[in-house]
Amino acid sequence: MASGYIKRVILGEQRGLGAWLILALLWPFSLIYRIGLAVYLWLYDSGLRKRAKLPVPVVSVGNLTFGGTGKTPAVQELCRMLGAAGKKVVVLSRGYGGSAGGPLVVSDGENILTDSLAAGDEPVLLAQTLPGVPVIVGKDRRRSGKLALKHFEPDVIVLDDGLQY
């Protein structure tokens, strides 16, 4: 399979002319990415872009791997543990697969207010399996967090898949 070959090339496990050509083709994209990342980090370091700070603890559950690594069950268990400890929890998710762009309340903790077409499958699953825990989706986590603070006054905010952009 071609993707397996390319992966071996990138990892340095595949050698030869074909591997060299692939690396030569990918190198300019690597350079563009590095420059973009350097600018992005510089914007924060220089103070031109501000980090979002919320007045409550924010717990990020996630990793750099897509799907199937147990992030959603970890969020469920964490929310249950925090709830059992008497903490008021709100879950924020990007809503992967949903059409909502701005902050959208999936669940107010009592009622599910939208469907998976708008919110995405996993946020609706979280809303169904976490009674008493509001779930909010939105691409801008800062705005979603402010919405959570304004309407639900949480003690803790849990980010589902928090390491994704």
C-alpha positions, 0 to 999 in steps of 0.5 A: 500500500502506498501510504505504508511506503510513504510512512516508512520513507518519512520514518527513515526506514525506506531508502533508495531513489523513490524514497529520496524523490518523495522526501525532496517533494515533501521538503518545501511543505515541511519548510512552509509548515516550520515557518508558519509554526514559528510565526504562530508561536512568535505571536504568542511570545510577543504578546500580539496574541493572548492566551485564553485564561479562565477563572476555573481549572481547565482539564484537557483530555487528548493526544495527537492521534486521531480516533480510537485511543480512548479519549471519549471514555476518559472524558466520561470517567473524568466527568463522573469522578469530578461530579462524585467529588461535588464539582460542577463540570462542563465539557467543551468539544470542537464538535468534529463532524458537526456543522456548528461553527460558533458555540452551541449548547448540546446539552444543558445537563438536563436536556439534549438540545441539538442533534449530531448533524449540528454538534457531531457524534461524540458531543451528543454521546457525551450529552447522553451518557453524562446526565447533569453535565452540560456539553458545548461545541464550538471551534473557538474554545475561548468563546465556548469557555466564556459561554460555559462560565456565563450560563453554567458557572462550572467549577471545572471545564473538561476539554474533549480532544483538547490537543486538536487545533 
